[in-house]
Structure formats: C-alpha cells, structure tokens
C-alpha cells in the first residue's frame, strides 16, 4: 500500500476565489450558510446592473459551491478582516477631565441627571449604523405618601 497521495485537481482557481470574494463582500460578508443560498439572486442582480461580468464556467461553479468550500476558500480573506475597524480612540484630554464613578456613586436623583456612553456603530469595512435602535425616555415622578 502506497503512502503517497495522488495530487487532487484544483477545481477552484484564483479567478474564482476573486469573484467569490467580490460577491461575498457585496453580501456584507455574511456567513457561508446564509451566503450560498443567496448567491444565485445576488449574482443575477450584480450582472443585471453591470457590477459583475463572469464566464459561464465561473457562474456554474458559484451556483454549485458548498458552504464548507466557501469557508475554506475565504479563510484568508476572513483572517485579513478579523480585527475589524475601530473608529473610537482613547483620548487623554477627556479622560483626565471626567471623574470615574463606580456603581455605588450613582445616587443622583435630581431632575435632569443622565449618563451618556459614546460609541461608534460599525459594520463591515465602512462606518455605518445598522440595526434598530430604540430610544427610551423614562419619566419618573417621586410621589411622597402623605400623612
């Protein structure tokens, strides 16, 4: 019995991976299990609007690729984007001027008191705010039980 493996013919070349990456980025880098069923509609729309030109061979491969294969082919691209992009930076100017308070210090009950947290909502490679954000204003009135 031979211990040498036969070389496996490579079905997906660099050109295919490049096209797959473009389509995947257009789909906002969603997971492969959701991406693969979406490929036929997305490729058709991209071609219809002139954003993608591919050969019949690549189109056929795109329509047959499995989620596991997509994960394998895009692993380098995922690694490259793993850290994400942060748009917030630690600033010493404000940090030195704002008093740090622990949970025990938050006993302010005067009207108009509030606390604020500044964040950047980012998704993918572009700064965006995606999702639903509910703003709630809670009005509380202290009613003293009369005698």
Phi and psi in degrees as a GROMACS rama.xvg file:
@    title "Ramachandran Plot"
@    xaxis  label "Phi"
@    yaxis  label "Psi"
@TYPE xy
-83.7343  141.52  UNK-2
-94.3406  -4.16713  UNK-3
-85.6226  134.676  UNK-4
-89.3043  143.323  UNK-5
-71.3144  142.956  UNK-6
-65.8518  134.695  UNK-7
-91.6614  132.181  UNK-8
-65.5137  131.316  UNK-9
-79.8316  117.201  UNK-10
-82.1054  -33.8934  UNK-11
-111.205  115.854  UNK-12
-94.0802  -179.033  UNK-13
-62.0728  -35.9644  UNK-14
-63.4614  -41.3859  UNK-15
-63.8354  -44.806  UNK-16
-62.0561  -38.1962  UNK-17
-62.014  -46.9552  UNK-18
-64.7757  -43.4673  UNK-19
-58.7639  -41.5219  UNK-20
-64.0932  -41.9026  UNK-21
-61.7064  -46.7432  UNK-22
-66.1264  -40.5076  UNK-23
-64.4951  -41.7966  UNK-24
-64.3141  -35.8804  UNK-25
-64.3344  -32.818  UNK-26
-84.1076  14.4204  UNK-27
63.3091  32.9866  UNK-28
56.5301  42.032  UNK-29
-70.9771  165.027  UNK-30
-64.7644  153.815  UNK-31
-63.5706  -31.8982  UNK-32
-67.1536  -29.1929  UNK-33
-90.1105  -29.118  UNK-34
-70.3591  -45.7825  UNK-35
-58.6107  -46.8587  UNK-36
-65.7993  -21.1553  UNK-37
-84.8653  -17.7942  UNK-38
-55.9731  -49.2847  UNK-39
-56.5268  -46.3584  UNK-40
-67.6823  -41.1707  UNK-41
-67.023  -45.0871  UNK-42
-62.1993  -43.4917  UNK-43
-61.017  -43.3856  UNK-44
-67.1217  -41.3395  UNK-45
-64.4198  -39.2523  UNK-46
-69.1644  -41.9121  UNK-47
-61.1708  -35.6215  UNK-48
-95.5283  6.76004  UNK-49
77.981  19.0764  UNK-50
-93.0929  -7.51842  UNK-51
-150.851  132.179  UNK-52
-128.063  117.55  UNK-53
-134.734  161.109  UNK-54
-80.1738  164.317  UNK-55
-61.9897  -35.4711  UNK-56
-62.4713  -47.036  UNK-57
-67.3562  -40.2092  UNK-58
-58.7306  -44.9698  UNK-59
-60.2316  -41.6471  UNK-60
-66.9225  -39.3191  UNK-61
-61.5004  -37.1526  UNK-62
-77.8115  -15.2771  UNK-63
-106.495  -12.2776  UNK-64
-64.7039  144.072  UNK-65
-95.8675  159.252  UNK-66
-58.3934  -38.8048  UNK-67
-63.7563  -40.0066  UNK-68
-67.9917  -39.6062  UNK-69
-59.6902  -45.4487  UNK-70
-58.1402  -44.5011  UNK-71
-65.4298  -43.9858  UNK-72
-71.6153  -28.5623  UNK-73
-98.7615  6.39647  UNK-74
-61.2334  -37.0568  UNK-75
-66.8018  -40.7674  UNK-76
-65.2003  -40.9877  UNK-77
-63.9113  -42.3496  UNK-78
-61.1896  -41.2331  UNK-79
-62.2797  -33.7291  UNK-80
-100.934  10.4406  UNK-81
-62.2761  -37.6376  UNK-82
-72.866  -22.3845  UNK-83
72.8481  -175.564  UNK-84
-121.456  130.867  UNK-85
-108.869  131.694  UNK-86
-105.462  2.38639  UNK-87
-106.082  140.869  UNK-88
-127.381  147.458  UNK-89
-74.1652  124.782  UNK-90
-113.675  127.352  UNK-91
-76.99  -26.7983  UNK-92
-59.3322  -54.875  UNK-93
-72.8837  -34.6845  UNK-94
-60.087  -37.601  UNK-95
-75.9427  -20.452  UNK-96
-94.986  -17.0159  UNK-97
-101.768  124.903  UNK-98
-73.7034  132.57  UNK-99
-84.3158  128.57  UNK-100
-121.576  140.369  UNK-101
-90.0328  174.857  UNK-102
-59.6038  -29.5108  UNK-103
-71.5185  -22.4071  UNK-104
-82.7041  -9.92645  UNK-105
-88.8883  71.6011  UNK-106
-116.367  19.931  UNK-107
-73.8628  119.122  UNK-108
-116.406  6.54994  UNK-109
-71.1163  148.412  UNK-110
-60.7489  141.795  UNK-111
89.4793  -3.51181  UNK-112
-76.6136  135.238  UNK-113
-155.195  163.787  UNK-114
-122.535  150.854  UNK-115
-128.894  139.681  UNK-116
-121.285  123.226  UNK-117
-94.9162  125.531  UNK-118
-136.729  160.825  UNK-119
-110.609  127.629  UNK-120
-94.1939  111.315  UNK-121
-124.269  147.306  UNK-122
-145.239  131.962  UNK-123
65.534  -141.545  UNK-124
-93.6911  -10.6574  UNK-125
-113.345  143.812  UNK-126
-67.7288  121.961  UNK-127
-143.265  162.192  UNK-128
-116.422  107.702  UNK-129
-122.21  151.069  UNK-130
108.52  -175.64  UNK-131
-108.431  133.47  UNK-132
-122.011  121.884  UNK-133
-100.758  130.3  UNK-134
-104.186  127.595  UNK-135
-120.762  129.856  UNK-136
-110.491  118.901  UNK-137
-104.409  117.659  UNK-138
-100.213  121.264  UNK-139
-118.716  135.181  UNK-140
-121.995  126.167  UNK-141
-85.4786  121.552  UNK-142
-109.609  115.98  UNK-143
-82.3949  127.75  UNK-144
-69.1194  117.814  UNK-145
-72.8579  162.144  UNK-146
